[in-house]
């Protein structure tokens, strides 16, 4: 969602020309290839970088590549070559399997290579400098062949040292937390703080080369007897790299009570290293990133701009970060007075909003700060060191996830200290208290009345942040000397946009992943298709621009978008109950990921990446009473009392995980495997039940739509990944598919009584009709398309196709089939993709025509909509920009998915 830097110019524009259409009949089998021919998509795959510039200064990149069923078996090895045919070292491993045991997704890590790379079956080349892991001596020592990191296994130090050759570049890498126990408004009270240090509990090696090594470190921040704010840190190392990557996650488990000043307020959260300073003060250098690739470039003891000139060569060398000539060769009027030139040991860059940073410095603690500049959006990059070596460091999404800060301290001494603040201690404390006093909503009837006015589902005690999480990414370089300007610019760009290797859309389509036939490459071959493509482009561009205009940034907010627009105020309803933050309502995550899968566009990927990082961490509980549940849309991401599976839905994480093999997202998906247990804790429809109900582990009321789609996505993913609980997960997938299909009315039955021990729904004795407009709009269609392709269960296929046939049918048709109609429904445009899917599966031309009729002529966006924005400025709005008052995120998500899937399935049958 960040602006794309110069090396990241969009190069994956919409592909013109006819897109392949997928058609198959119910029960039809995939065509069998001849014994000597590989399936489509099994041949060499040309991988490319998401943005221009290749790997740049990043340590490495990992990409997920899908394969058709049966193409390769588990023991298959892969080789990689560049455009000249030169072998590129690669480390490969499976991350998902087809039910027949063949490879579905493989991950491939590279630590070198620029331009396009070709992946094929073969023997991988070994890196000249391998990653090695040594567990001796009470530490875990990881060497890339260039640098070595000694990782602690206990205590409060994560990284004991980082060396390059015989030179120690950094040491004592640790986590710091500042707690403020009381937060009084305005000018009341006294500010007190206390420091906690990250203390390790478990350290384990997850990968150990030869190209990529990963070490995971878990623990809590501790002071005395108290431990809180659990952390999970992964360190990534690649062969031949002089750098490493850190993925840092915290889970909030403190207490903040509405209306109370005391609590666990985070005042500062950071990662800190000590950097040895060996060089003379005038050969020590500070680099701090500003706007773009801009830099503050200074020495601890500057010899430029003085009243006496040491010589042009001396000044130029210092500015370039090179070792200065012997002072005896300088103008002696400077040499004899060096002791009178101040040494600047401390620097701070603070980014307290998305729109401004300030930079200041001082000679040392206890002396006054002076301003050193400022700007709009800092890159989050810095360097401290000298001609004999130094540490570069950077925090990704620095200004987007404000308030952030970079500190350099004591650079004039033998040991400088660097802190990358994920939450700046100069900002207001992290205030996560619920935003109102309940306004008398003490009973369910009162809460339903509140829902009817602000669309917020309030319940006392439910608007808590206890258990939400946030992940940050950091990069560190161990430099042999102060880098030159070009190298620094490359490091900055790696921090701003981490290079990502990608598989092309054609490979994703031919492999048949993420719902076979649900997406195809953009096709503008007819006016009707071109118009829909224009609409899709308009909607994405509009939301990307709204993120900037409305400043949807901040540590806890970045990655999400708003739900509904207030046309009177010319503002999104950021302060109106359930109309504020979207929290994955009606699957904008899926819209974005399918838009990327078909196009390969970098800007869409980055937008979807930020949303995945946000919705999977902030909108979901990871510990505590509601672990495994997510929170419905609201003014705060955790505010609403509807804690449900539909938001924690693993479906929304699958795309990013399989495309990048990201371990943190893998953790989130695995954590949901047992989330059926959450139905014992909380009844999702407790406020509207008309009959008595007490959760019973052998008879839990679970819906076949939003509930089951969240559960089965976690089970399917665990099964595909062959995770620790994959056999249980597979059994749950199959048993719930079987017992939904066995219901008297299949999916139309609506819900069933689920047994936690057997993983089966009880088959109801009597049919009922219980259909919601929400059931299929949280990924059900996409999941069922995958399941039907994976599992040969004709009864389930027919039960789902029947649901698809009748949702958009007339009430008379519904009643004729099921004995009663489905009542008053909405979201017909979004459900047109169910018509399209059923039409292609069954060969029903009437359904195909209805799909396009419902797409064009029901609810949602119509061709007659303006499909343009209107300019806004003062005094109507806070900042100038644009609006499309007819746009809502619900309609956007449903239109986007329906357009993408209908074009792929029925693009050859458009009216």
C-alpha positions in Angstrom: 0.0 0.0 0.0 3.1 2.2 0.1 4.1 4.4 -2.8 6.3 2.3 -5.1 9.9 3.5 -5.3 11.7 4.1 -8.5 13.1 0.5 -8.8 9.5 -0.8 -8.3 7.8 0.7 -11.3 4.8 -1.3 -12.2 5.6 -3.8 -14.9 2.8 -6.3 -14.6 0.1 -4.4 -16.5 -3.1 -6.2 -17.5 -2.4 -8.7 -20.2 -4.3 -8.2 -23.4 -5.6 -11.0 -25.5 -8.0 -13.8 -25.0 -7.9 -15.5 -21.5 -8.3 -19.2 -21.3 -11.8 -20.3 -20.2 -12.3 -23.4 -18.0 -15.3 -25.6 -18.6 -16.1 -29.0 -17.3 -19.2 -31.1 -16.6 -20.2 -32.7 -13.3 -18.3 -35.9 -12.8 -15.9 -35.2 -15.7 -12.3 -36.2 -15.0 -9.2 -34.2 -16.0 -7.8 -35.3 -19.3 -5.0 -37.7 -18.8 -1.7 -36.8 -20.3 0.2 -39.4 -22.3 2.9 -41.2 -20.2 5.7 -39.1 -21.7 4.1 -35.7 -21.5 4.1 -33.6 -18.3 0.8 -31.9 -17.3 0.4 -28.3 -18.3 2.2 -26.1 -15.8 4.7 -28.8 -15.0 7.4 -27.6 -17.3 10.0 -24.9 -16.6 8.6 -21.9 -14.8 10.0 -18.4 -15.4 10.1 -16.5 -12.2 10.4 -12.8 -12.1 10.7 -10.0 -9.5 7.6 -8.3 -8.4 9.2 -4.9 -8.9 12.2 -3.9 -11.1 15.6 -4.1 -9.6 16.0 -7.8 -8.7 17.2 -8.8 -5.2 19.1 -5.5 -4.8 20.6 -5.2 -1.3 18.2 -7.6 0.4 19.6 -10.8 2.0 17.4 -13.1 -0.1 13.9 -13.9 -1.3 11.6 -16.9 -1.0 8.8 -17.7 -3.5 6.0 -20.2 -3.6 5.3 -22.1 -6.9 2.3 -24.2 -7.6 2.2 -27.4 -9.6 -0.6 -29.4 -11.2 -1.9 -32.6 -9.6 0.5 -35.4 -10.2 3.3 -33.4 -11.8 5.9 -34.0 -9.2 6.4 -36.2 -6.2 7.6 -35.3 -2.7 11.2 -36.2 -3.4 11.5 -34.0 -6.5 14.5 -31.6 -6.6 14.6 -28.4 -8.5 17.2 -26.3 -10.2 17.3 -22.6 -11.0 19.1 -20.7 -13.8 19.4 -17.1 -14.8 18.8 -15.5 -18.2 22.2 -16.6 -19.4 21.6 -20.2 -18.4 24.0 -19.9 -15.4 23.0 -22.0 -12.4 21.6 -20.0 -9.5 21.8 -21.8 -6.1 18.3 -22.6 -4.7 16.9 -24.3 -1.7 13.5 -25.9 -2.2 11.0 -27.6 0.1 7.3 -28.6 -0.1 4.7 -26.4 1.5 1.5 -28.2 0.3 0.5 -31.5 -1.3 -2.4 -32.7 -3.4 -4.5 -35.5 -1.8 -2.6 -38.0 -4.0 0.6 -37.0 -2.3 2.1 -35.1 -5.2 3.5 -31.7 -4.8 1.0 -28.8 -4.9 3.2 -25.9 -3.7 6.9 -25.8 -3.3 9.0 -23.0 -1.8 12.3 -21.8 -3.3 14.8 -19.6 -1.5 17.5 -17.6 -3.4 20.3 -15.5 -2.1 21.4 -14.2 -5.4 20.2 -13.6 -8.9 18.7 -10.7 -10.8 16.3 -10.6 -13.8 14.2 -13.5 -14.7 15.0 -16.9 -13.3 13.9 -20.3 -14.7 12.9 -23.1 -12.3 12.8 -26.6 -13.5 13.1 -30.2 -12.2 16.7 -30.9 -11.7 19.7 -30.9 -9.3 20.1 -27.6 -7.5 23.4 -25.8 -7.6 25.2 -25.4 -4.3 26.0 -21.9 -3.2 29.7 -20.9 -3.2 29.2 -19.7 0.4 26.7 -21.9 2.2 24.6 -21.0 5.2 25.7 -23.1 8.1 24.3 -23.6 11.6 26.4 -24.6 14.6 24.7 -25.4 17.9 27.8 -25.9 20.0 28.9 -23.7 22.9 25.5 -22.8 24.3 24.7 -20.6 21.2 23.3 -21.1 17.8 25.9 -19.7 15.3 24.6 -19.0 11.8 27.1 -18.1 9.1 26.2 -16.9 5.7 29.7 -17.2 4.5 30.1 -13.5 4.9 28.7 -12.7 8.3 28.2 -14.8 11.4 25.4 -14.3 14.0 25.7 -15.8 17.5 22.2 -16.3 18.7 21.6 -16.9 22.4 19.5 -19.7 23.7 18.5 -18.1 27.1 18.6 -14.9 28.9 17.7 -11.4 27.7 20.0 -11.2 24.7 18.7 -12.5 21.4 21.8 -11.9 19.2 25.1 -12.0 21.2 27.2 -10.8 18.3 27.3 -10.2 14.5 30.7 -10.5 13.0 32.1 -10.0 9.5 35.3 -11.9 9.2 37.2 -11.2 12.4 35.4 -7.9 13.0 32.6 -7.6 15.4 30.0 -5.3 13.8 27.2 -5.5 16.4 26.4 -7.2 19.7 23.9 -7.6 22.4 20.8 -7.5 20.2 17.8 -7.3 22.5 14.2 -6.3 22.8 13.1 -3.4 24.9 9.7 -2.4 26.2 8.7 0.7 28.2 5.5 0.5 30.2 3.6 3.5 31.5 1.4 2.3 34.3 -0.9 5.3 34.3 -2.2 7.5 31.6 -4.0 10.7 32.7 -5.6 12.9 30.1 -4.5 16.5 29.5 -2.1 17.9 32.1 -3.1 15.7 35.1 -0.8 13.2 36.9 2.8 12.4 36.8 4.4 10.4 34.0 6.2 7.3 35.3 7.7 4.5 33.2 9.4 1.2 33.7 11.5 -0.8 31.4 11.1 -4.5 30.6 13.5 -6.6 28.6 12.7 -9.4 26.2 13.6 -12.7 27.9 13.9 -15.9 25.9 11.9 -19.0 26.6 12.4 -21.2 23.5 14.9 -21.0 20.6 14.8 -23.4 17.7 16.3 -23.8 14.3 13.6 -24.1 11.6 15.8 -24.3 8.6 19.6 -24.7 8.3 20.7 -24.1 4.7 22.4 -24.5 2.4 20.8 -21.3 1.0 18.4 -20.2 3.8 18.5 -20.6 7.6 15.7 -19.6 9.9 15.9 -19.3 13.7 12.7 -18.8 15.8 12.9 -17.1 19.2 10.0 -16.9 21.6 9.7 -15.3 25.0 8.1 -12.5 27.0 9.2 -9.0 28.1 10.1 -9.3 31.8 11.0 -7.2 34.8 11.3 -8.9 38.2 8.6 -11.5 38.6 6.4 -10.1 35.9 6.4 -11.3 32.3 4.0 -10.0 29.7 3.7 -8.9 26.0 4.8 -12.3 24.5 7.1 -12.0 21.4 8.0 -14.3 18.6 11.0 -13.3 16.5 12.3 -15.1 13.4 15.8 -14.4 12.0 16.4 -15.1 8.3 19.8 -15.7 6.8 20.7 -16.3 3.2 23.9 -17.7 1.6 26.5 -15.1 0.8 24.5 -12.3 2.3 26.0 -9.5 4.5 22.6 -8.9 6.0 19.7 -10.6 7.8 16.0 -10.1 8.2 14.0 -10.0 11.4 10.3 -10.7 11.6 9.1 -9.5 15.0 5.6 -10.2 16.5 4.1 -9.1 19.8 0.8 -10.2 21.3 -0.9 -7.8 23.6 -1.8 -9.4 26.9 -2.0 -6.4 29.1 -5.0 -4.8 30.8 -6.5 -1.5 30.0 -10.0 -0.7 31.4 -12.3 1.9 29.9 -12.6 4.9 32.0 -9.6 4.0 34.1 -6.2 5.8 34.1 -4.2 2.8 35.3 -3.2 -0.1 33.1 -0.6 -1.6 30.9 0.1 1.3 28.5 3.0 0.6 26.1 5.2 3.8 25.9 7.9 2.3 23.8 8.6 -0.9 22.0 11.9 -1.5 20.3 14.8 -3.6 19.0 18.3 -2.5 20.2 21.9 -3.4 19.2 25.2 -2.2 20.5 27.7 -1.3 17.8 31.4 -1.2 18.6 33.1 2.0 17.5 36.8 1.5 16.7 37.7 4.4 14.5 38.8 7.9 15.3 35.9 10.2 15.8 36.4 11.9 12.4 36.3 8.5 10.7 33.0 7.5 12.4 29.9 8.1 10.3 26.1 8.6 10.8 23.6 8.0 8.0 19.9 8.5 8.6 17.3 8.1 5.9 14.8 10.9 5.1 12.3 11.2 2.3 12.8 8.7 -0.5 16.5 7.7 -0.7 17.5 11.0 1.0 20.1 10.8 3.7 21.6 12.8 6.5 25.3 12.1 5.9 27.6 13.2 8.8 30.6 12.3 10.8 30.7 12.1 14.6 33.4 14.8 14.4 32.9 16.8 11.3 35.7 18.5 9.5 33.6 20.2 6.8 32.3 23.7 7.0 34.9 24.8 9.6 36.5 28.2 9.7 39.8 26.6 8.7 39.8 24.3 5.7 41.6 20.9 6.2 41.7 20.5 2.4 39.2 19.5 -0.3 40.4 15.9 -0.4 39.8 15.6 3.3 36.3 17.1 3.2 35.3 15.0 0.2 36.6 11.8 1.8 34.6 12.4 5.0 31.4 13.1 3.1 31.9 9.9 1.1 32.5 7.9 4.3 36.1 7.1 3.4 39.1 7.0 5.7 40.7 10.4 6.0 44.4 11.0 5.2 46.8 11.3 8.1 46.0 14.6 9.9 49.6 15.4 9.6 48.9 16.1 5.9 46.1 18.5 6.6 46.2 22.2 7.1 47.8 22.3 10.5 45.4 25.1 11.6 42.8 22.4 11.6 45.0 19.5 12.9 46.1 21.4 16.0 42.6 22.4 16.9 40.7 19.0 16.4 40.0 18.8 20.1 37.8 21.8 19.9 35.4 20.4 17.3 32.3 18.9 19.0 31.6 15.2 18.7 28.0 14.4 18.1 27.1 11.1 19.8 23.3 11.1 19.8 20.8 11.3 17.0 17.0 10.8 17.0 14.5 10.7 14.1 10.9 10.7 15.2 8.0 9.9 12.8 5.0 10.7 15.0 2.5 10.8 12.1 2.3 9.7 8.5 3.0 13.3 7.4 6.0 14.5 9.2 9.3 13.5 10.8 11.9 15.5 12.8 15.6 14.9 13.2 17.7 16.2 16.0 21.1 15.5 17.5 23.2 16.4 20.6 26.8 15.9 21.7 25.9 13.6 24.6 23.4 12.9 27.3 22.7 15.9 29.5 23.4 18.5 26.8 20.9 20.3 24.6 19.4 18.9 21.4 19.7 20.9 18.2 17.4 20.4 15.2 19.1 18.6 12.3 16.2 18.7 9.8 12.9 17.1 9.0 10.6 16.1 6.3 7.5 14.2 5.5 8.0 10.5 5.4 11.3 8.9 6.5 12.5 5.7 5.0 13.1 4.1 8.4 16.8 3.5 7.6 20.0 4.3 9.4 23.7 3.5 9.7 26.3 3.9 12.4 29.9 2.8 12.2 33.2 3.9 10.6 35.8 3.0 8.0 36.5 -0.3 9.8 32.8 -1.4 9.7 29.4 -0.5 10.8 25.7 -1.5 11.1 23.0 -0.5 8.7 19.4 -1.0 9.9 15.9 -0.4 8.8 12.3 -0.8 9.8 9.8 -1.6 7.1 6.6 0.4 6.8 8.2 3.0 9.0 5.9 5.9 8.4 2.9 3.8 7.5 2.9 2.3 10.9 3.7 5.4 12.9 4.6 6.4 15.6 8.1 5.1 14.9 11.6 6.3 15.8 15.3 5.6 15.2 17.8 6.4 18.0 21.6 6.4 17.8 23.3 6.9 21.2 26.9 7.3 22.3 28.5 7.2 18.9 31.4 9.2 20.3 32.2 6.4 22.7 33.6 2.9 22.2 30.1 1.5 22.0 27.2 3.1 20.2 23.7 2.0 20.8 21.0 1.7 18.1 17.3 1.4 18.8 14.6 0.9 16.2 11.4 1.9 17.9 8.3 0.1 16.6 6.4 2.4 18.9 8.1 5.7 19.6 8.6 6.6 23.3 8.0 10.2 22.2 4.5 9.5 21.2 1.4 9.2 23.4 1.2 5.8 25.1 -0.5 3.0 23.3 -4.1 3.6 24.3 -6.2 0.6 23.5 -9.1 1.3 25.9 -12.6 0.8 24.5 -14.0 4.1 23.3 -17.3 4.6 25.1 -19.0 3.7 28.4 -21.7 1.5 27.0 -24.4 4.1 27.1 -26.7 1.8 29.2 -26.6 -1.2 26.8 -26.6 -3.8 29.6 -29.0 -6.3 28.2 -29.3 -8.1 24.9 -32.5 -6.2 23.9 -30.8 -2.9 24.6 -27.7 -4.0 22.6 -29.9 -4.9 19.7 -31.4 -1.5 19.8 -27.9 0.0 19.7 -27.1 -2.2 16.7 -30.2 -0.7 15.0 -28.9 2.8 15.3 -25.1 2.7 15.0 -24.7 -0.8 13.5 -22.4 -1.6 16.5 -22.9 -4.9 18.3 -21.9 -3.8 21.8 -21.6 -6.0 24.9 -19.9 -5.1 28.2 -16.3 -6.4 28.4 -16.1 -7.5 24.8 -14.3 -4.6 23.4 -10.9 -5.7 24.6 -7.5 -5.7 22.9 -6.3 -8.6 25.1 -4.9 -11.2 22.6 -4.4 -9.1 19.4 -1.0 -9.1 17.7 1.1 -7.1 15.4 4.1 -8.1 13.2 6.9 -5.9 12.1 9.9 -6.5 9.7 13.4 -5.2 10.1 16.6 -5.6 8.1 20.3 -5.4 9.3 23.5 -5.2 7.3 27.0 -5.9 8.7 29.1 -3.6 6.5 32.9 -4.0 6.2 33.1 -0.2 6.0 30.8 2.7 5.6 28.8 2.1 2.5 28.9 4.5 -0.4 25.9 6.4 -1.5 24.7 3.9 -4.2 24.9 1.0 -1.7 23.0 3.0 0.9 20.3 3.8 -1.6 19.9 0.1 -2.4 19.7 -0.7 1.3 17.0 1.9 1.7 15.0 0.5 -1.1 15.2 -3.0 0.3 13.8 -1.6 3.6 11.0 0.2 1.9 9.9 -2.6 -0.5 11.4 -5.9 0.3 12.2 -7.7 -3.1 9.9 -10.5 -3.8 10.3 -13.3 -6.4 7.0 -14.4 -8.0 5.5 -17.0 -10.2 3.5 -15.7 -13.2 -0.3 -15.8 -13.3 -0.2 -18.4 -16.1 1.5 -20.9 -13.7 -1.1 -20.2 -11.0 -3.9 -20.8 -13.5 -2.5 -23.9 -15.1 -1.7 -25.5 -11.7 -5.4 -25.2 -10.8 -4.9 -23.8 -7.3 -7.2 -21.5 -5.3 -10.3 -22.9 -7.0 -9.8 -24.3 -10.4 -11.1 -22.0 -13.1 -12.1 -19.1 -10.8 -9.6 -16.6 -12.2 -8.1 -15.9 -15.6 -5.7 -13.3 -16.9 -7.2 -9.9 -17.8 -8.8 -9.9 -21.2 -9.9 -6.8 -23.1 -10.7 -8.5 -26.3 -14.3 -7.3 -26.4 -15.9 -4.0 -25.3 -17.9 -5.7 -22.6 -14.8 -7.4 -21.1 -12.8 -4.2 -21.4 -15.5 -2.2 -19.6 -15.4 -4.6 -16.6 -11.6 -4.5 -16.5 -11.8 -0.7 -16.4 -14.3 -0.9 -13.5 -12.0 -3.3 -11.6 -9.0 -0.9 -12.2 -11.1 2.0 -11.1 -12.1 0.4 -7.8 -8.6 -0.7 -6.9 -7.2 2.7 -7.7 -9.9 4.4 -5.7 -9.1 2.5 -2.5 -5.4 2.9 -3.0 -6.0 6.7 -3.2 -8.3 6.7 -0.3 -5.7 5.1 2.0 -3.6 8.1 1.3 -6.3 10.8 1.4 -7.9 9.5 4.5 -4.6 8.6 6.2 -5.5 5.0 6.9 -2.1 4.5 8.6 -0.8 3.8 12.0 0.7 0.9 14.0 -2.6 -0.9 14.6 -4.6 0.4 11.6 -2.3 0.2 8.5 -3.5 -2.5 6.1 -7.3 -2.1 6.8 -9.8 0.0 4.9 -13.1 1.5 5.9 -16.5 -0.1 5.5 -19.1 2.6 4.5 -19.0 6.2 3.3 -20.9 9.1 4.9 -22.1 11.2 1.9 -23.2 14.1 4.0 -19.8 14.6 5.8 -17.8 13.6 2.7 -16.0 11.2 5.0 -15.9 7.5 5.6 -17.9 6.6 8.8 -14.8 6.2 10.9 -16.7 7.0 14.1 -20.0 5.2 13.5 -20.2 1.8 15.0 -20.2 -1.1 12.5 -19.6 1.2 9.6 -15.9 2.1 10.4 -13.0 -0.3 10.0 -13.9 -3.1 7.7 -12.1 -6.1 9.4 -12.5 -8.4 6.3 -16.3 -7.9 6.0 -17.5 -9.6 2.8 -13.9 -10.5 1.9 -12.0 -7.6 0.5 -8.9 -9.7 1.2 -10.2 -12.2 -1.4 -11.0 -9.6 -3.9 -7.5 -8.2 -3.7 -5.7 -11.5 -3.8 -7.7 -12.8 -6.8 -7.0 -9.5 -8.5 -3.3 -10.1 -8.0 -3.4 -13.8 -8.9 -4.8 -13.0 -12.4 -2.7 -9.9 -13.1 0.6 -10.2 -11.3 0.4 -6.5 -10.5 2.9 -5.3 -7.9 0.7 -2.5 -6.5 -2.2 -5.0 -5.9 0.2 -7.5 -4.2 1.6 -4.8 -1.8 -2.0 -3.6 -0.9 -3.1 -7.2 -0.3 0.1 -8.0 1.7 -0.5 -5.1 4.0 -4.1 -6.2 4.5 -3.1 -9.8 5.2 -0.5 -8.7 7.8 -3.2 -6.5 9.4 -6.3 -8.7 9.3 -4.6 -11.8 10.4 -2.9 -10.2 13.4 -5.0 -7.2 14.7 -8.5 -8.3 13.9 -8.0 -11.8 15.4 -7.4 -13.0 19.0 -4.3 -15.1 19.5 -4.5 -15.8 23.2 -7.1 -15.5 26.0 -10.8 -16.4 26.0 -11.4 -15.7 22.4 -8.2 -17.1 20.8 -9.1 -18.3 17.3 -11.9 -15.8 16.8 -11.9 -12.5 15.0 -13.9 -9.3 15.6 -16.6 -7.9 13.4 -16.1 -4.5 11.7 -16.1 -1.4 14.1 -14.7 1.8 15.3 -11.7 -0.1 16.8 -10.5 -3.3 15.4 -11.4 -5.1 18.6 -14.5 -3.1 19.6 -17.4 -5.2 18.4 -18.8 -8.0 20.6 -19.3 -10.3 17.6 -16.3 -12.5 17.9 -16.6 -14.9 15.0 -14.9 -17.5 12.8 -15.7 -15.5 9.7 -13.1 -12.9 10.5 -10.4 -15.4 11.7 -11.0 -17.2 8.5 -7.8 -19.0 7.3 -8.9 -18.5 3.7 -7.7 -14.9 3.9 -4.2 -15.9 4.8 -3.7 -18.8 2.4 -2.8 -16.7 -0.6 0.1 -14.8 1.0 1.4 -17.9 2.6 1.5 -20.0 -0.5 2.9 -17.2 -2.6 5.7 -16.4 -0.2 6.1 -19.3 2.3 5.9 -16.8 5.1 6.3 -18.6 8.4 4.4 -16.1 10.5 1.3 -16.4 8.4 1.8 -20.2 8.6 1.7 -19.9 12.4 -1.6 -18.1 12.2 -3.2 -20.7 10.0 -2.0 -23.6 12.1 -3.3 -21.9 15.2 -6.8 -22.1 13.8 -6.9 -25.9 13.4 -8.7 -26.4 16.7 -10.8 -23.3 16.5 -14.0 -25.5 16.5 -13.4 -25.5 20.2 -14.3 -21.8 20.3 -17.9 -22.7 19.9 -17.9 -24.0 23.4 -16.7 -20.6 24.7 -19.0 -18.3 22.7 -22.3 -18.7 20.9 -22.1 -16.5 17.8 -25.8 -16.0 17.6 -26.5 -15.8 21.4 -28.4 -12.4 21.1 -31.0 -13.6 18.6 -31.7 -17.2 19.6 -35.4 -17.8 20.3 -34.9 -21.2 21.8 -32.8 -22.2 24.9 -29.3 -23.3 24.0 -26.3 -24.3 26.1 -23.1 -25.2 24.3 -22.5 -29.0 24.4 -19.3 -30.4 22.9 -21.3 -33.2 21.3 -24.0 -30.9 19.9 -22.6 -27.5 19.1 -24.7 -25.3 16.8 -22.5 -24.4 13.8 -23.6 -22.7 10.6 -22.7 -24.2 7.2 -21.8 -20.8 5.9 -19.7 -18.2 7.7 -18.9 -20.7 10.6 -18.0 -23.8 8.6 -16.1 -21.9 5.9 -13.8 -20.5 8.5 -13.3 -23.9 10.1 -12.8 -25.9 7.0 -10.3 -23.5 5.5 -8.0 -24.1 8.5 -8.5 -27.9 8.3 -7.9 -27.9 4.6 -4.7 -25.8 4.9 -3.3 -28.0 7.7 -4.1 -31.1 5.6 -2.4 -29.6 2.5 0.7 -28.6 4.4 0.9 -31.9 6.3 1.1 -29.9 9.5 1.4 -31.5 12.9 -2.4 -32.2 13.0 -3.0 -32.9 9.3 -4.6 -36.3 9.8 -7.1 -34.9 12.2 -7.7 -32.0 9.9 -8.2 -34.2 6.9 -10.7 -36.3 8.8 -12.6 -33.1 9.8 -12.7 -31.9 6.2 -14.1 -35.2 4.9 -16.5 -35.8 7.8 -18.1 -32.3 7.7 -18.4 -32.4 3.9 -20.1 -35.8 4.2 -22.5 -34.8 6.9 -23.4 -31.4 5.4 -24.2 -33.3 2.1 -26.3 -35.8 4.1 -28.6 -33.1 5.6 -32.2 -33.2 4.3 -31.6 -29.9 2.6 -27.9 -29.9 2.3 -26.4 -26.4 2.6 -29.9 -24.9 2.6 -30.4 -26.6 6.0 -28.3 -23.7 7.2 -26.7 -25.2 10.3 -26.3 -28.4 12.3 -25.2 -29.9 15.6 -21.5 -30.6 15.5 -19.7 -33.2 17.7 -16.2 -32.0 18.7 -15.0 -35.5 19.3 -16.1 -37.1 16.1 -15.9 -34.0 13.8 -19.3 -34.8 12.4 -22.6 -33.0 12.1 -25.7 -34.9 13.3 -28.0 -35.5 10.4 -31.2 -33.7 11.1 -34.4 -35.7 11.1 -36.4 -32.9 9.4 -35.6 -30.5 6.6 -35.5 -26.8 7.2 -34.7 -23.7 5.1 -32.2 -21.4 6.8 -30.4 -19.3 4.2 -28.5 -16.1 4.9 -27.2 -13.5 2.4 -23.9 -13.8 4.4 -23.3 -17.5 4.2 -21.4 -17.6 1.0 -19.6 -14.2 1.0 -16.8 -15.0 3.4 -15.0 -17.4 1.0 -17.4 -20.3 0.9 -17.6 -20.4 -2.9 -13.8 -20.2 -3.3 -13.3 -23.0 -0.7 -16.0 -25.2 -2.1 -14.5 -24.9 -5.6 -11.2 -26.1 -4.1 -12.8 -28.9 -2.1 -14.8 -30.2 -5.0 -11.6 -30.3 -7.1 -9.7 -32.1 -4.3 -12.2 -34.5 -3.0 -14.3 -37.0 -5.0 -17.6 -36.7 -3.1 -20.5 -36.4 -5.6 -23.1 -35.9 -2.8 -21.2 -32.8 -1.5 -20.8 -31.5 -5.0 -24.5 -31.8 -5.7 -25.4 -30.2 -2.3 -23.3 -27.2 -3.0 -24.3 -26.8 -6.6 -28.0 -27.0 -5.4 -27.3 -24.1 -3.1 -25.7 -22.2 -6.0 -28.7 -22.9 -8.2 -31.3 -21.6 -5.8 -29.9 -18.6 -4.0 -30.6 -16.4 -7.0 -33.6 -18.3 -8.1 -37.1 -16.9 -7.8 -39.0 -17.5 -4.6 -41.4 -19.8 -6.5 -38.5 -21.9 -7.7 -37.1 -22.0 -4.2 -40.4 -23.1 -2.7 -40.9 -25.7 -5.4 -37.5 -27.3 -4.6 -37.4 -26.9 -0.8 -41.0 -26.5 0.3 -40.6 -22.8 1.2 -38.7 -19.9 -0.2 -35.5 -18.4 1.2 -37.1 -15.2 2.5 -35.8 -11.7 1.8 -32.3 -11.9 0.5 -29.8 -9.3 -0.8 -26.3 -9.4 -2.4 -27.5 -11.0 -5.6 -24.6 -9.5 -7.7 -22.0 -11.0 -5.4 -23.8 -14.4 -5.6 -23.8 -14.3 -9.4 -20.4 -16.0 -9.1 -22.2 -19.0 -7.6 -24.5 -19.1 -10.6 -21.5 -19.0 -12.9 -19.7 -21.8 -11.0 -22.8 -24.0 -11.0 -23.4 -23.2 -14.7 -19.9 -24.4 -15.7 -20.0 -27.5 -13.5 -23.4 -28.6 -14.8 -23.3 -27.2 -18.3 -26.6 -25.3 -17.6 -26.9 -22.5 -20.1 -29.9 -21.0 -18.2 -27.7 -20.6 -15.1 -25.0 -19.0 -17.3 -27.5 -16.4 -18.6 -28.8 -15.8 -15.1 -25.2 -15.3 -13.8 -24.7 -12.3 -16.1 -28.3 -11.0 -15.6 -27.7 -10.9 -11.8 -24.3 -9.4 -12.3 -25.6 -6.6 -14.4 -29.2 -6.1 -13.3 -29.7 -6.8 -9.6 -28.1 -5.0 -6.7 -24.5 -3.8 -6.2 -22.8 -1.7 -8.9 -24.5 -1.2 -12.2 -23.1 0.0 -15.5 -25.1 3.2 -15.0 -23.0 4.0 -11.9 -20.7 7.1 -12.4 -17.5 5.1 -12.4 -15.5 8.2 -11.7 -14.5 10.3 -8.7 -15.3 13.9 -7.8 -12.7 16.3 -6.6 -12.9 17.5 -3.0 -11.3 20.3 -1.1 -11.8 22.9 1.6 -14.0 23.7 3.2 -15.8 20.4 2.5 -13.0 18.2 3.7 -10.0 18.1 5.9 -7.5 17.6 3.0 -8.0 17.9 -0.7 -8.7 14.7 -2.6 -11.6 12.9 -4.2 -14.7 10.9 -3.4 -16.9 8.4 -5.1 -19.9 8.6 -2.7 -21.7 5.7 -4.4 -18.8 3.2 -3.4 -19.0 0.9 -0.4 -16.6 -1.7 0.6 -19.2 -4.5 0.7 -20.3 -3.8 -2.8 -16.7 -3.4 -4.0 -15.6 -6.8 -2.6 -18.6 -8.6 -4.1 -18.4 -6.8 -7.4 -14.7 -7.5 -7.6 -15.0 -11.2 -6.9 -18.1 -11.7 -9.1 -16.4 -9.8 -12.0 -13.2 -11.8 -11.7 -14.9 -15.2 -11.4 -17.6 -14.6 -13.9 -15.1 -13.5 -16.5 -13.0 -16.6 -15.9 -15.9 -19.0 -15.9 -18.3 -17.5 -18.4 -16.3 -14.9 -20.3 -17.1 -16.6 -23.5 -20.9 -16.4 -22.8 -21.3 -12.7 -22.0 -24.5 -11.0 -23.2 
